[in-house]
Amino acid sequence: MVLLGTLINAVLIVAGTLIGRALRNIPEKMKETVLYVIGLAVVVLGLQMGIESENFVVVIISLVFGAVIGEWIDLDKKLNSFGHWIEVKMGAKESKGSIAQGFVTATLIFVIGAMGIIGALESGLANEHGVLISKGLIDGFTSIILASTLGIGVLLAAIPVFVYQGLIALFATQISLLIPEAALDMFITEMSATGGVMIVAIGLNLMGVTKMRVANLLPGVLVVAIIVTVMFKLNLG
């Protein structure tokens, strides 16, 4: 089953969220401290991903142009609007904005990174799901922590994770035929580094240091793909 790894990943996010909600009644001071700790851990994770870039100029250019595109279409507002729509459908049982914040934050953390792409390709090409199951365990544990502080909105992140990784797994054969392995490796490296910078921004937001519209940086991933394609065609990689 090609989608087995993706399905397990999504289910573990849901399970982690439900466990996290069982821990939601921890004292507010403790919850605040835990949120700061999560923010610090996310910043460290992002830095670790960012320094893996082999050409940081690609990361900078991708983020700048991605930010311009993201602000133009206001992707952050659209994602938050979807979260608020879900809040209304659920009767707004969470505090205002918490479902949207949980959804957007968790989606960015779970979707950005190399493990999703590599694991989905492995699932599609070889029907091996070890990478996605490992990612699912990491995402599940992370969702426990996020859900205990950000709410049930974290559960909704399972939807884009399933769609994103599922599509890659289903079209893995076509992707491997269309994109040379060297170009794909270059894209994964620079995409992961670009995503790492976004994850640093998420961590800073969680700690209240900044209020950056991180979702508006997401088009930077597409810019990475364009730059890598040009570099590969011109043999600049």
Secondary structure as UniProt FT lines:
FT   TURN            2..3
FT   HELIX           4..22
FT   TURN            23..25
FT   HELIX           28..50
FT   TURN            51..52
FT   HELIX           56..73
FT   HELIX           75..89
FT   TURN            90..91
FT   TURN            96..97
FT   HELIX           98..111
FT   HELIX           114..126
FT   HELIX           130..150
FT   HELIX           152..157
FT   HELIX           158..170
FT   HELIX           172..178
FT   HELIX           181..206
FT   TURN            207..208
FT   HELIX           214..217
FT   TURN            218..219
FT   HELIX           220..233
FT   TURN            234..235
//
